[in-house]
Amino acid sequence: MKTIKSPADLRNFKEEILAKMYGSGSAMKGKVRIRVHSGTSGLASGAKEILDFIVLELEKRNIDAVVIKTGDLGYSFAEPTIEVTRPDEEPVVFGNVDKLKADEIIEKYIKNGEYIDGILPVNYKTII
């Protein structure tokens, strides 16, 4: 772990941690960000399998995206959930995602920007 010797070091360390957690920073410009919500209810509903499937399929299809494993978003009734943020667009949350739905999200929404069934209404505010 880094040794923090000044307030500037602390600010830089905070920015690095936030970039890892939320996928921000210059390396993220122009990339699709996919957050797979993997809290207790998500994992119990199959979020790990969805995460693995998405990572594998994005690699197979040569889609430049960042996949981030996060905690619950508060949609326990609709787990597993994923949040997709296309460049310069607002995030879209999909619920009850299985492998078939994940494939459809990749093909239709991520690649072409077409909205599909399964979008959940947003009831939270972005903290960053």
C-alpha positions as CSV (number, residue, x, y, z in Angstrom):
1,M,0.0,0.0,0.0
2,K,1.1,3.5,-0.8
3,T,2.5,5.8,1.9
4,I,0.6,9.0,2.1
5,K,2.7,11.9,3.1
6,S,0.7,15.0,2.1
7,P,-2.9,16.1,1.3
8,A,-2.1,16.0,-2.4
9,D,-1.1,12.3,-2.0
10,L,-4.4,11.6,-0.3
11,R,-6.4,13.4,-3.1
12,N,-4.5,11.4,-5.8
13,F,-5.1,8.1,-3.9
14,K,-8.8,8.9,-3.6
15,E,-9.1,9.7,-7.3
16,E,-7.3,6.4,-8.2
17,I,-9.7,4.4,-5.9
18,L,-12.8,6.2,-7.3
19,A,-11.6,5.5,-10.9
20,K,-11.3,1.8,-10.1
21,M,-14.7,1.7,-8.4
22,Y,-16.7,3.7,-10.8
23,G,-14.7,3.5,-14.0
24,S,-13.9,7.1,-14.4
25,G,-10.8,8.8,-15.8
26,S,-9.2,9.5,-19.1
27,A,-8.8,5.8,-19.8
28,M,-12.6,5.5,-19.8
29,K,-13.3,8.1,-22.5
30,G,-15.2,6.7,-25.4
31,K,-15.7,3.3,-23.8
32,V,-18.9,1.5,-22.8
33,R,-19.1,0.9,-19.0
34,I,-21.0,-2.1,-17.8
35,R,-21.6,-2.4,-14.0
36,V,-22.7,-5.9,-12.9
37,H,-24.4,-5.6,-9.5
38,S,-23.0,-8.4,-7.4
39,G,-24.3,-7.9,-3.9
40,T,-25.7,-10.7,-1.9
41,S,-29.0,-10.9,-3.8
42,G,-27.3,-10.4,-7.2
43,L,-24.9,-13.3,-6.5
44,A,-27.7,-15.5,-5.3
45,S,-29.6,-14.8,-8.5
46,G,-26.6,-15.6,-10.8
47,A,-24.7,-12.3,-11.2
48,K,-21.4,-14.1,-11.3
49,E,-22.4,-16.2,-14.3
50,I,-23.7,-13.1,-16.1
51,L,-20.4,-11.2,-15.3
52,D,-18.4,-14.1,-16.7
53,F,-20.6,-14.4,-19.8
54,I,-20.5,-10.6,-20.5
55,V,-16.7,-10.5,-20.2
56,L,-16.3,-13.5,-22.5
57,E,-18.7,-12.3,-25.1
58,L,-17.3,-8.8,-25.2
59,E,-13.8,-10.2,-25.8
60,K,-15.1,-12.6,-28.6
61,R,-16.9,-9.7,-30.3
62,N,-14.0,-7.3,-30.0
63,I,-16.1,-4.7,-28.2
64,D,-14.0,-2.2,-26.2
65,A,-15.9,-2.0,-22.9
66,V,-15.1,-1.9,-19.2
67,V,-16.9,-4.4,-17.0
68,I,-17.1,-3.4,-13.3
69,K,-18.3,-5.7,-10.5
70,T,-20.2,-3.6,-7.9
71,G,-22.5,-4.0,-5.0
72,D,-26.3,-3.9,-5.0
73,L,-28.2,-1.1,-6.6
74,G,-31.3,-1.6,-4.6
75,Y,-33.3,-3.6,-7.2
76,S,-33.3,-6.9,-5.3
77,F,-36.6,-7.9,-6.9
78,A,-35.0,-7.7,-10.4
79,E,-31.6,-9.4,-9.8
80,P,-29.4,-9.9,-11.5
81,T,-29.1,-6.3,-12.7
82,I,-26.6,-4.6,-14.9
83,E,-26.1,-0.9,-15.6
84,V,-24.8,0.0,-19.1
85,T,-23.4,3.4,-19.8
86,R,-22.7,4.2,-23.5
87,P,-20.3,7.0,-24.2
88,D,-21.9,10.4,-23.6
89,E,-25.3,8.9,-22.6
90,E,-27.1,8.4,-19.4
91,P,-26.8,5.0,-17.7
92,V,-29.5,2.4,-18.4
93,V,-30.3,-0.4,-15.9
94,F,-31.5,-3.8,-17.0
95,G,-33.2,-6.2,-14.6
96,N,-33.7,-10.0,-14.5
97,V,-30.7,-10.5,-16.8
98,D,-30.0,-14.0,-17.9
99,K,-27.5,-15.1,-20.6
100,L,-30.1,-14.7,-23.3
101,K,-30.9,-11.2,-22.1
102,A,-27.2,-10.3,-21.7
103,D,-26.6,-11.4,-25.3
104,E,-29.5,-9.2,-26.5
105,I,-28.1,-6.3,-24.5
106,I,-24.7,-6.7,-26.1
107,E,-26.0,-7.1,-29.7
108,K,-28.8,-4.5,-29.7
109,Y,-28.1,-1.9,-27.0
110,I,-24.3,-1.8,-26.6
111,K,-23.5,-2.2,-30.3
112,N,-26.4,-0.3,-31.9
113,G,-28.0,1.8,-29.2
114,E,-31.5,0.1,-29.6
115,Y,-33.6,0.0,-26.5
116,I,-34.9,-3.4,-25.5
117,D,-37.3,-4.8,-22.9
118,G,-36.1,-5.1,-19.4
119,I,-35.1,-1.5,-18.6
120,L,-35.8,-0.6,-15.0
121,P,-36.7,3.0,-14.0
122,V,-33.9,4.9,-12.4
123,N,-34.6,5.8,-8.7
124,Y,-31.1,6.8,-7.6
125,K,-28.7,9.7,-8.1
126,T,-25.2,9.3,-9.4
127,I,-22.6,10.1,-6.8
128,I,-19.9,11.0,-9.3
